[in-house]
């Protein structure tokens, strides 16, 4: 869905599993290093990589597990100067942005100037390449630096987080630190809050609908195709509706609808896609059919941070915010 909506919106970056041969043990500080990613690609090096360039959400996840990237690509700084949510805890002042002029492109000269040891990005099962890279760009990147792909579809959130943790461990991150353990405890506490909220909503026969829109179309999200929503639904019991006719050509991540059909699905709470090129609730409400939905009319909206870093720290914050918003938005 993420690449599909990127093409639809023009600027929308739509949203890890590492089958780590050698990635389960503590990474030696010296000596040969090897890692097998989700493409089955084996990366071998004379020593553990130290200079990592990563897609921004991957960089955010690695940072939360103690591995600092020297460069990033993808949405990093918002128009107002703040850090893009997709980048999480990454400090833009401490990384070099190697993003190219268009989606899927990198500034190769800037990338090469960083003398990187490894490039990390997410990937999606239905696409051969790495996220935020066109096929041609990826082929050029591999001439400069080895790449690791982290699967970000068909995997529940806790597993994705665990896999990023193991990659960080292989890269020398202190993934068992007190800070990381505290982040995991906060994640578990937030998950329990959502579990309790889900039980209440189901008991009351309430539903949540995850939606987004561009000027060209309205879309309803398929929770089972997104690691976070899949986890919220299957493990935590949030009653997020699944649309009847997912767009199979785009990987089944959402159902695309014209704005004339913006009332095809309803929910007691609307979860809206917060990405830059997806419309905000007040923009979507300019469509009278959408605005007439009871949840929209009552402003029962909560946020969906669709492409956030997959780490305990990141999702402890996101799920706590979601729990707060759901408690405020739930019909009384």
N, C-alpha and C positions, 0 to 999 in steps of 0.2 A: 504493500500500500504506500509505503513512504516514497519510493521512487515514482510511483504512479501519481500521487498527489503533488509531488515536486513538479512533475511535468504539467499538471493541470494548473497549479498556482503560479508557476514560473519561478518562484523563489522559495517554495515550501519544502523544507527538508524532512520528508517523512522517514517515521519510524514509521550471557555468552557462554557459548559452550566451547570449552577447549578440551580436546581429548588428549590431555597432556602427557605424552611420553616423557618421562623425566620431570614433569611439572609438579608432581605431588610431593617431592622432597625439597628440603631447603636448598636453594641455589648456591653453589660454591662461588666465592668471590673471584676465584681464578680457575683456570683450566677450561677444557672444552665445555660448550653449552649446547643443548639441543632442546627443541620444542616442536611438538606436532600440533597443528591447529585444526580447526573444524573442516577445512577443505582437504585434510589429509596431507597438507604440505608440511614437510619437515624442514625446520630452520636449524642449521648447524653453524656454530661460530667458534672461534678459537677461545673466546672468553664470554662471560655474561654481558649482554648488551647494556650499555649505560646511557647512551644518547637515543632516547625514544621520541619519535614523532607519532602523534595519534590523532584520529578524528576526535572532535572536542568531547563528546560524551564518553568515549573510551578513555580519553585523557583524564576526565573528571573521576571516573571510576578508579583508575590506577592511582591517581593522587590520593584518593580517600583510603587506599590501601598502602600508601607509603612510597609510591613511585612517581617521581616528577618527570613530566615530559618537557623536552626542550623546545618542541614545536607542535603546533596543532593546525588542523584544517577543519572547515565547517564553521557554523555560526558561533562567533566568539564574543563580540561586543555589539550591543543593541544600539539603535539610533540615539537613545538618550545617554549613551556612555556607560550604561550598566553592563554587567556580564550577562550574556545570554543564559537562560535557564538550562539549555542543553549542555553548557560547559560546566555546570555545577560549581565545584570549589576551585576551579582553575583560575589563577590570577593572570589576567591578560598582560600585565606588565612584566611577567616573568617567563613568558613564552614568546616564540616567534611565530606569527601567523603565516602559514605557507599556502593559504587558500588562493586559488586562481581567480580569474575574472568571472567565470561562470560556474554553475553547479557541476560537480564532477571533475573539475580541473584544479591542478595545483600549480603554484609558481615553482617550476623545477629548479631554477637557478637558486632561489632562496632555500629550497629543500636541500639541495646539494651543499650549500654553504654551511649548513648546520652539521655536516659530517655525521649523519645519523647512523646508528647501528641497527635500528629496527623501526618499522612502521606498523602501527596497530590500528585496525578499524573493525567495526562490526560488519556482519554480512547477513543476508537473508536467503533462506533455502531456495527460493524460486529464482534467484539471480546468481549468476556465476561469479560476479565480481564483488569487490569490497564496497561498503557503503561510502558514498560521497566521492567515488572515483568512477569515471567512465572506463570502459575496457581498454581503450587506447592509452589513457593516462596511467592505468594500473600497470600496463606492460612497460611503459617508460619508467615508472617508479621502481619497478623491480630491477632495472639496470643500475639504479642508484643505491637501493637499500632493500634487504629482505623484508618480507611482509608477513604479518600474522592476522588471520581473520577469525573473529569471534562470532559464532552463530547467535543471532538475536531474533529468531522466529521459531515457533514450535517448542519453546522451552519456557517453563514457568519462572517467575521472577527470582525466587530463592536460589534456583539452580544457576541462573544467569549470574547472579551476584557471586555465588561460590566459585564459578569458573573464572570470573575476573580476579577474584581473590587468589586463585591458584596461579594465574598468569603473573600477578604482582609478586607472589612468593618466588616464582621462578626468576623474576627480574630483581630480586633482592629486597623487596619490600618487607617491612616488619608487620606482617598481616595478623599477628597474634598479640599485638600491643594492647595495653590497657585502653587506649583510645578506640581501637577497632572493636574490642570486646564491649565497650560502653555503647558504641554505635549499634552493635548487634542487639544489645539489650533494648535500646530505644526502638529499634526496628520491630522486635518481637512485641513490645508493649503497644506500639501503634497498630500492629496487626491484630492484636486482641481487641483493641477498641473497634476496629472495623468489623471484626467477627461478631461482636456484640450488636453493632449497628445493623449488620446484615440479618441477624436473627430477628431483630425487631421489625425490619422492613418486610421480611418474608412473612412474619406472623400477621402483619397488617395487610398483606397482599399488595405491597407497594413495589414499583419497579424503577430502575434507573436506565436512561437511554444515553449512550455516548454518541455525540454528534459533532459536526464541524461543517464549515462551508467556505466556499470561495465565491466570487461574483458569478462564476460560471455554473456552479452546482452545489448541491447540498449532499452531505454524506452521513450515513449511519455506520458506526464502527462495529466490527465483529470482535467481541471481547476475546474469544478463543485464539485469535491470531496474534495477540499482543501479550508479551510476557507478564506485564503488570496487571492488565485487566483480566487475563486468564487466571492469575493467582487470586485476584480479588473475588472473582466469581466462583471458581471451583474450590478453593481452599478456605477463603474467608466468608463465603456465602453472600456477597453483595449481589442483589438480583439485577444484574445488568443484562438487558435484553439483547438478543441476537437477531439481526435482520433476516428476512426470509430468503433474500436473493443476493448473496455476496457476489461481488465482481470477481469471478474466477480468473479472468484474464489478468487482473492485477494482483493475484496471489490470495484473493479471498479475504483481504483485510477490512473491507468495508462494502457497503452497498451505495452506489452512486445514484442520486436522484436529481431530477430537475427541481427547481424551486417551486414549480407548480404542484409538486408532490411532497412538500415539506411537512405535511400533516399525515404522511403515510404511517408513521409510527409515533407513539406517544410514550411518555414515562412520567412518573410522579416527580422525579428529579432529573434534570438534564445535565450531563457531564460534557463540558465543551472543551474542544481541542485548543490548547493555549498557544500553539505555534504561531509564529509571526504572520504568516500569510493566511492563516485560518481566521475567519471572522470572529470578532468578539460578540457576546450575546446581544448587546444593543444594536450591532450591525445586522445580525441575523433577524432580529425582531422587526426590522424594516419590512420584512416579508410578512404580509398580513396572515397568511396561513400558519406560519411558524409562530407568530406573535399570539395567535388565538389559542394555542395549546395551553391548557390550564397551568402547567409548570412554567412555561415562558411568561404567561400573563402575571403569575405570582412571583416571578424572578427566583424560582427555585433552581439555581445554577450552582454547580461545583466544578472545579478545575480538573482537567486531565493533562498532566505533564507527560506527553507521549514519548519523548526521546531523552529522558533524564539519564544521567550516569547510573549504571547498575552497581550500586554499592549500598552498604547498610546505612551509611551516613546520609546519602542522598534520599533514599526511600524512607528512612525514619522521619525525615522532615516532610516529605511529600505525603506520606500516609497520615501523619499527625494533622497536617493541614486539611487533608481530605476528610478525616474524621470530624474535625471542627466544623468544616463547611456542611457536611451531611447533617450533623446535629442541628445546625442552624436552619438548614433548608427543609428538613423533613416535615411533611404536613402534620399539623397538630390535630 
